Amino acid sequence: MMKKFSLIVFTLFLALSFNAHADKYDYFKKIDVNNNQLLDKAEFAQHMQKYFNKKAITDKSLQQKKIDYGFKRRDGDSDGQLTFAEFSGQK
């Protein structure tokens, strides 16, 4: 009985994980304005603007620091572009 329950829980976990991954990828494609399957810093900055609006961060200097830091932190190979894996934290 316990194995069957564990299998059900694991199956639900996989389904939810897949759905979350698909949602992230759909969002990534939406903010990839030039459809090259990479985000440049300008596209990343547009993504961050939603965060700034939600958190009421209006200081342009602070916004730029957060953009620079967030982009650099995600850009694992330092090529100036984010792959989906880098953007979603799956480096």
C-alpha positions in Angstrom: 0.0 0.0 0.0 2.8 2.4 0.9 4.6 1.8 -2.5 1.4 2.6 -4.3 0.9 5.8 -2.4 4.5 6.8 -3.0 4.1 6.2 -6.7 1.0 8.3 -6.8 2.7 11.2 -5.0 5.8 10.9 -7.3 3.6 10.9 -10.4 1.8 14.0 -9.1 5.1 15.7 -8.4 6.3 14.9 -12.0 3.1 16.3 -13.5 3.4 19.5 -11.5 7.1 19.9 -12.3 6.4 19.5 -16.0 3.6 22.0 -15.9 5.8 24.5 -14.0 8.6 24.0 -16.6 6.2 24.4 -19.5 4.8 27.6 -17.9 8.3 29.0 -17.5 9.2 28.1 -21.1 6.0 29.8 -22.4 6.9 32.9 -20.4 10.5 32.8 -21.7 9.2 32.6 -25.3 6.9 35.6 -24.6 9.7 37.9 -23.4 12.1 36.7 -26.2 11.0 39.5 -28.4 13.3 38.7 -31.4 12.5 34.9 -31.1 16.1 33.8 -31.2 15.6 31.6 -28.2 18.0 33.7 -26.1 17.4 36.8 -23.9 19.7 39.7 -24.3 20.0 42.3 -21.5 17.3 44.6 -23.0 14.8 41.7 -23.1 15.8 40.8 -19.5 15.3 44.4 -18.5 11.8 44.4 -19.9 11.1 41.3 -17.8 12.5 43.0 -14.7 10.3 46.0 -15.3 7.2 44.0 -14.3 9.0 43.2 -11.0 9.8 46.8 -10.4 6.3 47.9 -11.0 4.9 45.2 -8.7 7.4 46.1 -5.9 7.0 49.9 -6.6 10.7 50.3 -7.2 11.0 53.6 -9.1 14.7 54.5 -8.5 16.3 54.1 -11.9 19.8 53.6 -10.4 18.5 50.8 -8.2 16.6 49.3 -11.1 19.8 49.2 -13.2 21.8 47.6 -10.4 19.2 44.9 -10.0 19.1 44.3 -13.8 22.9 44.1 -14.0 23.2 41.8 -11.0 20.3 39.5 -12.0 21.6 39.2 -15.6 25.2 38.6 -14.6 24.1 36.0 -12.0 22.1 34.0 -14.5 24.5 34.3 -17.5 26.6 31.3 -16.5 28.9 31.4 -19.6 29.2 35.2 -19.6 28.2 35.4 -23.3 25.8 38.3 -22.8 22.7 36.2 -23.5 20.5 34.0 -21.4 19.4 30.6 -22.6 16.2 29.1 -21.2 18.3 26.9 -18.9 20.2 29.9 -17.5 17.0 32.0 -17.2 15.1 29.3 -15.3 18.0 28.4 -13.1 18.7 25.0 -14.7 22.3 25.7 -15.7 
